[in-house]
Amino acid sequence: MAGIGAVLYSAAMTNLLRTLEFLGLSLWLGSEVFFSLVVARGAFRILASRDQAGAMVGFALWWMHMIGVVCGIVILLARVARTRSFASLATPAALCVWLMIGLTVVSQHAVSPKMAALRVQMGSIQATAADSPLLVEFSKLHRISVSLESGVLLAGFAAMFLMVRELGSVGR
C-alpha cells in the first residue's frame, strides 16, 4: 500500500494530473472557439436553409456542452487528486471552471430546450414573419445563448491565466 501512495503523489503523477487540467481546459476552450468561428458560421453559409443550419448548430451545441461538462469534471477531479485537498475546488481557477460548468448547464437545460420548442412551434424560422412573437422570443433566447457561451469563453480564458499563474508560483 505504501508503494501506491508513493506513485499517487510522485512528481510524475503530479505532472500528469496538471496536464489533465490544462488539456481539459484547452479542449473546452478550443471547442468553444471552433464552434463559434467555424461550425455556426459555416452551417449558415453552406447549408440550404436557416432551418437546416439551426438544426446542425443545435446538434453541435449539444455535443459541445456535453464535452465541456466532462472536461470541467476532469479538470476539477484532477485538481483535487493533484492537491490532495477539496479546498483546491475554491481557488480562483477552479471557481472559473465551476462558472463554466454552471453557464453550460444553464444553456443546455434552460435555454436550448426553449429554443427547440419555439423552432417546432414556428415550423420554419425562415418562413416566420419578422414580427412574430415566437421569432421575437427565439431571438431573445438566442442572444441569451450567445451571452452564456461568451461567459464560458471568458471564464475559460480567466481560468487558463490563473492556472498558468499558479504554475509560475510553484517554481518560486
VMD Tcl script that draws the C-alpha trace (Angstrom):
set ca {
  {0.00 0.00 0.00}
  {2.89 2.38 0.70}
  {4.08 1.90 -2.88}
  {0.73 3.04 -4.25}
  {0.83 6.20 -2.14}
  {4.30 6.99 -3.41}
  {3.11 6.66 -7.02}
  {-0.04 8.71 -6.44}
  {1.95 11.61 -5.05}
  {5.08 11.39 -7.19}
  {6.30 14.24 -9.39}
  {5.30 12.24 -12.47}
  {1.74 11.82 -11.19}
  {1.55 15.50 -10.25}
  {2.65 16.41 -13.78}
  {0.12 14.00 -15.30}
  {-2.72 15.47 -13.23}
  {-1.69 19.04 -14.04}
  {-1.54 18.04 -17.72}
  {-5.11 16.70 -17.47}
  {-6.21 20.05 -16.04}
  {-4.62 22.01 -18.88}
  {-5.73 19.51 -21.52}
  {-9.33 19.58 -20.30}
  {-9.42 23.37 -20.30}
  {-7.70 23.60 -23.67}
  {-10.14 21.16 -25.27}
  {-13.09 23.04 -23.84}
  {-11.84 26.45 -24.93}
  {-10.88 25.08 -28.34}
  {-14.33 23.61 -28.85}
  {-15.94 26.94 -27.91}
  {-13.81 28.85 -30.40}
  {-14.21 26.23 -33.14}
  {-17.98 26.14 -32.64}
  {-18.30 29.92 -32.80}
  {-15.91 30.66 -35.63}
  {-16.32 27.58 -37.81}
  {-19.36 25.40 -37.10}
  {-22.05 28.04 -36.54}
  {-20.87 30.42 -39.23}
  {-20.20 27.61 -41.70}
  {-23.59 25.99 -41.18}
  {-25.41 29.23 -42.03}
  {-23.22 29.84 -45.08}
  {-23.18 26.34 -46.55}
  {-26.49 24.67 -45.77}
  {-29.51 25.30 -47.97}
  {-31.77 26.82 -45.34}
  {-31.62 28.56 -41.98}
  {-33.71 25.70 -40.59}
  {-31.09 23.13 -41.62}
  {-28.29 25.33 -40.28}
  {-30.13 25.78 -36.99}
  {-30.58 22.02 -36.66}
  {-26.87 21.47 -37.35}
  {-25.85 24.15 -34.85}
  {-28.21 22.71 -32.22}
  {-26.71 19.26 -32.71}
  {-23.14 20.57 -32.44}
  {-24.03 22.73 -29.43}
  {-25.38 19.71 -27.54}
  {-22.13 17.81 -28.13}
  {-20.00 20.82 -27.24}
  {-21.92 21.21 -23.97}
  {-21.51 17.54 -23.08}
  {-17.80 17.60 -23.87}
  {-17.42 20.81 -21.88}
  {-19.08 19.43 -18.76}
  {-16.98 16.25 -18.96}
  {-13.83 18.37 -19.37}
  {-14.88 20.50 -16.40}
  {-15.36 17.45 -14.20}
  {-11.98 16.04 -15.30}
  {-10.30 19.37 -14.53}
  {-11.79 19.52 -11.04}
  {-11.11 15.86 -10.24}
  {-7.51 16.15 -11.44}
  {-7.09 19.29 -9.33}
  {-8.35 17.54 -6.19}
  {-6.18 14.49 -6.86}
  {-3.13 16.65 -7.51}
  {-3.53 18.93 -4.50}
  {-4.99 16.24 -2.21}
  {-7.38 18.90 -0.93}
  {-11.01 19.72 -1.56}
  {-10.08 23.33 -0.74}
  {-8.49 23.48 -4.21}
  {-12.03 23.50 -5.60}
  {-12.44 27.01 -4.17}
  {-9.35 28.57 -5.75}
  {-9.92 31.32 -8.35}
  {-9.02 28.99 -11.25}
  {-11.38 26.27 -10.01}
  {-14.15 28.82 -9.43}
  {-13.82 29.85 -13.08}
  {-14.26 26.19 -14.08}
  {-17.32 25.90 -11.80}
  {-18.72 29.02 -13.50}
  {-18.07 27.49 -16.92}
  {-19.92 24.33 -15.91}
  {-22.81 26.34 -14.49}
  {-23.20 28.52 -17.57}
  {-23.02 25.47 -19.81}
  {-25.67 23.60 -17.82}
  {-27.99 26.63 -17.88}
  {-27.52 26.97 -21.62}
  {-28.13 23.28 -22.27}
  {-31.01 22.66 -19.89}
  {-32.79 26.01 -19.65}
  {-32.20 27.92 -22.88}
  {-31.70 25.28 -25.59}
  {-34.94 23.35 -24.85}
  {-36.99 26.56 -25.04}
  {-35.37 27.45 -28.35}
  {-36.07 23.95 -29.69}
  {-39.71 24.18 -28.63}
  {-40.07 27.54 -30.36}
  {-38.50 26.10 -33.53}
  {-41.12 23.35 -33.51}
  {-43.95 25.86 -32.95}
  {-42.73 28.08 -35.79}
  {-42.27 25.17 -38.18}
  {-39.72 27.16 -40.14}
  {-37.68 30.02 -38.81}
  {-37.04 31.46 -42.24}
  {-40.74 31.32 -43.12}
  {-41.80 33.03 -39.87}
  {-42.72 36.71 -40.05}
  {-40.12 39.00 -38.54}
  {-42.66 40.48 -36.12}
  {-43.92 37.09 -34.90}
  {-43.91 36.86 -31.09}
  {-42.40 33.39 -31.44}
  {-39.49 34.69 -33.50}
  {-39.03 37.64 -31.13}
  {-38.81 35.22 -28.18}
  {-36.49 32.93 -30.14}
  {-34.19 35.85 -30.93}
  {-34.14 36.86 -27.26}
  {-33.19 33.32 -26.25}
  {-30.54 33.23 -28.96}
  {-28.96 36.40 -27.51}
  {-29.01 34.77 -24.06}
  {-27.40 31.64 -25.50}
  {-24.64 33.67 -27.15}
  {-24.09 35.57 -23.88}
  {-23.81 32.32 -21.93}
  {-21.29 30.89 -24.41}
  {-19.34 34.16 -24.28}
  {-19.31 33.86 -20.50}
  {-17.96 30.31 -20.74}
  {-15.21 31.51 -23.07}
  {-14.24 34.46 -20.86}
  {-14.27 32.34 -17.70}
  {-12.14 29.79 -19.54}
  {-9.57 32.40 -20.52}
  {-9.50 33.60 -16.92}
  {-9.10 30.01 -15.68}
  {-6.22 29.43 -18.09}
  {-4.49 32.63 -16.96}
  {-4.96 31.69 -13.31}
  {-3.74 28.12 -13.84}
  {-0.61 29.39 -15.60}
  {-0.06 31.87 -12.78}
  {-0.41 29.03 -10.23}
  {2.16 27.04 -12.17}
  {4.55 30.00 -12.12}
  {4.20 30.45 -8.36}
  {5.19 26.80 -7.76}
  {8.71 27.44 -9.03}
  {9.30 30.49 -6.80}
}
mol new
graphics top color blue
foreach p $ca { graphics top sphere $p radius 0.5 }
foreach p [lrange $ca 0 end-1] q [lrange $ca 1 end] { graphics top cylinder $p $q radius 0.2 }
display resetview
